[in-house]
Amino acid sequence: MESRYETSENLRNKCAGCYRQFNKMEHLVEHMRTSYHSNHEPVCGICKKHCRSFESLREHLIGPLPKAECEKVFKEQGCELCLNILDNRYAIRLHQQTCQFTRQNNDLLRRMASLGIQDDLRTDNCRGKAVALACKMVGGGSDGSLNLCARVCLIDEDEKIIFHTYVRPQLPVTNYRYETTGIRPEHLRDAMPLKQVQRKIQDYLCNGEPIWQIRFRGGKSRILVGHGLDHDLKCLEVEYPTLLIRDTAKYPPLMKTSKLSNSLKYITKAHLGYDIQTGVQDPYEDCVATMRLYVKMRSQIHKVEDYPLASDPQNRNTFASSRQNELERMTPEKMLEISRSDYYCWCVDSK
């Protein structure tokens, strides 16, 4: 009798999100305070387990020690790129035509081969509010380890070039890193000065709004997409508000762990299905990869919430200590329902 009671209690103390088991309800409540489970997390399409990132969901489905039942279904009906479960093999074939970019990438490489430098900002026919930015760096300093921006590219949501130029650094270049950048001294001799590039990009991103007046919604300023943008913006000496930055290196669902980023090369292969950064690297290729990743993450269909963040004022007391007794009487499913995310899901950009 006691054994059955303990089993019943353990089931009651099981997290409805990640399925972790707790001995006491108070421990489950504490877990819900810090886990920030929400409908924005990647979820297994078979057992409905919530995972912190696509990397952990991938481990759950096809890692070294996957959940056996889920692995079996996924091998028959799963997409290895988006990790969704389809109804049958025919549905998978149709789905992969839109989920992967292998064929489109062949066309991309041909387009890249014919690209020229375009140092006038083109705003005609620029579609969408989001733009992607990528830089390539050469080396400065006595040992060539100081990163200096020597090439920059901006594209729109249609993958059309808005701005693409070589940049003349303010410090002498001591290592052109030719094997990966393809940059030679003659490319930078008459290149646009860094200060001019900085001003053009800053003005374009702000789109007529003073940087101190930029708003999250309803303004004219553009969403900036990229990978490792802190580094790129620092080298360009450009300031831009965090609320309009979408960085694939810092987006929790695309990260390796909560503190460790995946490389752009890896997440492009894992989520888009093609290779980048082989041989000489072009910033246009990086722009396209980050824009495609952003659009794919933005296109996820999640439950619409008026206040989707745990930090929103309306949610700040959801798991307050003063509600401990009330929370302990809730079912795990109810606690999951009221839980909110601790990061901004890009799907909200499409709302």
Number of C-alpha atoms within 10 A of each C-alpha: 5 7 8 9 10 12 11 11 15 15 16 20 23 20 24 23 24 15 14 12 16 18 14 14 22 16 14 22 24 15 15 22 18 11 16 20 26 24 20 26 22 22 21 20 17 15 10 14 18 22 22 23 20 23 21 19 21 19 16 19 26 19 13 8 10 15 14 12 11 18 19 14 15 21 13 14 19 23 18 20 18 19 20 17 19 19 10 11 12 10 12 18 13 11 14 16 11 9 18 20 20 16 11 10 18 11 11 16 12 10 10 13 9 7 11 9 13 14 18 11 15 16 12 7 10 17 14 11 13 22 26 30 27 25 28 23 22 24 20 20 14 11 9 16 12 16 18 28 24 27 27 25 25 26 24 24 19 14 20 16 23 22 23 24 22 25 28 23 23 12 11 13 21 15 21 19 17 13 10 16 18 15 20 13 11 8 15 18 11 11 17 17 15 21 15 12 22 18 13 15 19 19 14 18 20 19 15 13 15 10 16 8 10 20 14 14 10 7 13 15 24 18 21 23 27 27 26 17 21 17 12 21 18 12 18 23 15 15 12 18 14 12 13 18 17 25 20 26 22 18 19 23 23 25 21 19 14 13 8 11 18 17 15 21 15 14 24 21 17 19 22 22 19 19 16 17 13 9 10 12 16 22 20 24 18 24 27 25 26 25 26 21 21 22 17 16 20 17 14 14 12 14 11 12 10 7 13 22 20 23 14 13 10 12 16 12 13 17 20 11 13 10 11 13 11 10 22 18 13 14 16 22 14 12 23 18 14 15 24 26 18 18 16 16 21 18 19 17 14 10 7
